[in-house]
């Protein structure tokens, strides 16, 4: 159950900020949370180069998200990418279990949570943009903080 909770948390974060879940998983793996996992994927995300690259990518995403020209996360391309990334993160978390079915369950939960995070995050921002006088960039920063908090909870072991 803990693994599915982690898959859901990382998927939710991915729905809010597409690459933040990947960065959180990579940082968690670098700190030893997935020490039992071997293979090229785990070796790659633990590498210092991947850590730096993911930090730059996430930083760019966080900045670009504040621009009025940022595409909607619900557009088919960004939404589909979030589903795929959520599924991959969920499957990766599922590798912690000796049960092979946990990878599939993690992928399904991760993708579903990413869809939920994208939809709810979008609706909340639209509502706050229209219904309050809070500037859109401030709303986006609050969403960033929520995504970081959810990610930190999901990455705990």
JOZI-V902830 format. One record per pair of residues at least 24 apart in sequence whose ideal C-beta (glycine too) atoms are under 10 Angstrom apart, sorted by the first residue. I is the first residue (numbers start at 0). GAP is how many residues later the second one is. D is the distance in Angstrom with one decimal. If there is no record, write none. Layout:
# JOZI-V902830
i: {I;I}
gap: {GAP;GAP}
d: {D;D}
This chain:
# JOZI-V902830
i: {1;1;1;1;1;2;2;2;2;2;2;2;2;2;2;2;2;3;3;3;3;3;3;3;3;3;3;3;4;4;4;4;4;4;5;5;5;5;5;5;5;5;5;5;5;5;5;5;5;6;6;6;6;6;6;6;6;6;6;6;6;6;6;6;6;6;6;6;6;6;7;7;7;7;7;7;7;7;7;7;7;7;7;8;8;8;8;8;8;8;8;8;8;8;8;8;8;9;9;9;9;9;9;9;9;9;9;9;9;9;9;9;9;9;10;10;10;10;10;10;10;10;10;10;10;10;10;10;10;10;10;10;10;10;10;10;10;10;11;11;11;11;11;11;11;11;11;11;11;11;11;11;11;11;12;12;12;12;12;12;12;12;12;12;12;12;12;12;12;12;13;13;13;13;13;13;13;13;13;13;13;13;13;13;13;13;13;13;13;14;14;14;14;14;14;14;14;14;14;14;14;14;14;14;14;14;14;14;14;15;15;15;15;15;15;15;15;15;15;15;15;15;15;15;15;15;15;15;16;16;16;16;16;16;16;16;16;16;16;16;16;16;16;16;17;17;17;17;17;17;17;17;17;17;17;17;17;17;17;18;18;18;18;18;18;18;18;18;18;18;19;19;19;19;19;19;19;19;19;19;19;20;20;20;20;20;20;20;20;20;20;20;20;20;20;20;20;21;21;21;21;21;21;21;21;22;22;22;22;22;22;22;22;22;22;22;23;23;23;23;23;23;23;23;23;23;24;24;24;24;24;24;24;24;25;25;25;25;25;25;26;26;26;26;26;26;27;27;27;27;27;27;27;28;28;30;30;31;32;32;32;32;32;33;33;33;33;33;35;35;36;36;36;37;38;40;40;40;40;41;41;44;57;60;61;61;61;61;61;64;64;64;64;64;64;65;65;65;65;65;65;65;65;66;66;66;67;67;69;71;71;71;71;72;72;72;72;72;72;72;73;73;73;73;73;73;77;78;78;78;78;78;80;81;81;81;81;81;81;82;82;82;82;82;82;82;83;83;83;84;84;84;85;85;85;85;85;85;85;85;85;86;86;86;86;88;88;88;89;92;92;95;112;112;116;116;116;116;120;120}
gap: {91;94;95;154;155;87;90;91;92;93;94;96;99;100;102;103;106;86;89;90;93;98;101;102;104;105;106;109;88;104;108;148;149;151;27;83;84;86;87;88;90;100;103;104;147;148;149;150;151;79;80;82;83;84;85;86;87;89;95;96;98;99;100;101;102;103;104;105;106;147;78;82;85;98;101;102;104;105;106;108;109;142;146;80;81;84;100;101;104;108;141;142;143;144;145;146;147;75;76;78;79;80;82;83;96;99;100;103;104;107;140;141;144;145;71;72;74;75;76;77;78;79;82;95;96;97;98;99;100;101;102;103;104;105;106;107;139;143;74;98;100;101;102;103;104;105;106;108;109;134;135;138;139;142;72;73;76;100;101;104;133;134;135;136;137;138;139;140;141;142;67;68;69;70;71;72;73;74;75;76;96;97;99;100;101;103;104;133;137;58;64;67;68;70;71;95;96;97;98;99;100;101;102;103;104;105;106;107;132;49;57;66;98;100;101;102;104;105;106;108;109;127;128;130;131;132;134;135;41;44;45;48;56;65;100;101;104;123;126;127;129;130;131;134;39;40;43;47;55;60;61;63;64;66;67;68;96;99;100;35;36;38;39;40;41;42;43;62;63;66;34;37;38;41;42;65;124;127;128;130;131;37;61;64;65;67;68;69;89;92;93;96;126;129;130;133;134;28;32;35;36;63;66;67;70;27;28;30;31;32;33;34;35;36;38;128;30;34;65;123;124;126;127;128;130;131;29;63;64;67;68;126;129;130;24;25;27;28;29;32;24;27;28;124;125;128;65;123;124;126;127;128;129;63;126;124;126;125;60;63;122;123;124;58;59;61;62;123;59;60;55;58;59;57;56;47;50;51;54;50;53;47;86;83;78;79;82;85;86;60;72;75;76;78;79;69;70;71;72;73;74;75;78;69;70;73;68;69;70;46;50;53;54;41;44;45;46;48;49;52;41;44;45;47;48;49;40;35;36;39;40;43;33;29;31;32;33;35;36;27;28;29;30;31;32;35;26;27;30;25;26;29;24;25;26;27;28;29;30;31;32;24;25;26;27;24;25;65;24;61;62;61;37;41;26;29;30;33;25;26}
d: {9.4;8.8;9.6;9.5;8.4;8.9;5.5;6.0;9.0;5.5;5.6;9.5;6.1;9.8;8.4;6.3;9.0;8.2;8.3;8.1;9.4;8.0;6.3;6.6;9.4;5.2;9.2;9.7;9.2;8.7;9.9;8.9;7.3;9.9;9.4;8.9;8.4;9.7;4.7;9.1;8.3;8.2;9.3;9.2;9.1;5.1;7.3;8.4;8.4;8.3;9.2;6.8;3.6;8.1;8.6;4.6;6.5;9.9;9.0;9.8;7.8;4.1;7.8;8.6;4.4;4.5;9.3;9.4;7.1;8.2;9.2;7.8;9.4;9.1;5.2;7.2;7.9;4.3;9.5;8.7;9.5;9.5;7.5;9.4;9.9;9.1;9.7;9.3;7.4;9.7;5.6;6.8;9.1;6.0;2.5;7.8;9.2;9.1;7.3;9.7;4.4;6.9;8.5;6.6;9.3;9.5;6.3;7.7;8.6;9.9;8.7;6.9;5.1;7.6;8.6;8.9;8.5;3.7;7.9;9.9;6.4;5.8;9.4;9.0;9.4;9.6;6.5;3.8;6.5;6.9;3.0;4.3;8.2;7.8;6.8;9.9;10.0;8.7;8.3;9.0;9.6;4.5;7.1;9.7;6.5;4.1;9.3;8.6;9.0;9.5;8.1;5.6;8.5;7.7;9.9;8.8;8.6;8.5;8.4;6.8;9.1;5.0;8.1;9.3;5.3;4.4;9.4;9.7;6.7;9.4;9.1;5.4;8.6;9.4;5.0;4.5;9.3;9.2;6.3;9.3;7.4;9.1;7.7;4.5;9.7;6.7;8.3;9.0;9.2;7.5;8.9;5.4;8.6;9.3;6.7;9.8;9.5;9.6;6.6;4.2;6.4;6.2;2.3;3.9;7.4;7.7;6.3;9.0;8.9;9.5;8.1;8.9;8.9;9.9;4.8;7.2;8.4;4.6;9.3;9.7;9.9;6.1;8.2;7.1;4.2;9.6;7.7;9.1;7.2;6.0;6.9;7.1;9.0;9.2;8.8;9.9;8.6;9.8;7.9;6.9;9.9;4.9;8.7;8.7;9.3;9.1;6.5;9.5;7.5;6.8;9.7;6.0;5.3;9.8;6.1;9.1;8.6;10.0;8.8;6.9;10.0;5.1;5.1;9.7;8.8;5.4;9.4;9.4;9.7;7.4;9.3;9.5;5.5;7.4;8.0;9.9;8.3;5.5;7.3;9.3;6.0;9.6;9.1;6.7;7.1;9.4;5.2;9.5;8.3;9.4;8.0;9.2;8.5;9.3;6.4;8.0;9.3;9.4;6.1;8.2;8.1;6.4;8.2;6.7;9.4;9.5;8.4;9.6;4.4;6.7;10.0;7.6;4.7;9.4;9.5;8.2;9.3;9.1;8.8;9.2;8.2;9.2;4.1;7.4;7.0;5.1;9.3;9.4;5.8;6.4;7.5;8.8;8.8;7.1;6.0;6.1;9.4;5.4;9.1;9.9;7.1;8.3;8.9;9.2;9.8;7.3;9.6;9.1;9.5;8.7;4.1;8.6;7.7;8.8;9.4;8.7;9.2;8.9;9.8;8.9;6.8;8.6;4.9;8.0;8.5;7.8;6.9;8.8;8.8;7.3;8.2;5.7;7.3;9.9;8.6;9.1;10.0;7.0;8.9;8.2;8.5;8.6;10.0;9.8;8.4;8.7;5.9;9.3;9.8;9.8;9.0;5.5;9.4;8.3;7.7;9.9;7.7;4.6;9.5;9.7;5.2;7.7;9.1;9.8;8.9;9.6;7.5;9.5;8.9;9.4;6.9;9.9;9.6;10.0;9.0;4.9;8.8;6.9;5.7;9.2;9.8;6.3;7.1;9.5;5.4;9.4;8.0;8.8;7.6;5.9;8.9;9.4;9.3;8.6;10.0;4.6;7.4;7.7;5.3;8.8;4.8;8.7;9.9;5.5;6.1;8.4;9.7;7.6;8.6;8.2;8.8;6.8;4.1;4.7;7.7;6.1;2.8;7.5;9.4;8.0;9.0;4.0;9.0;9.8;7.6;9.3;8.3;9.3;8.6;8.6;9.6;9.1;9.8;9.5;10.0;9.8;8.1;8.3;8.5;8.2}
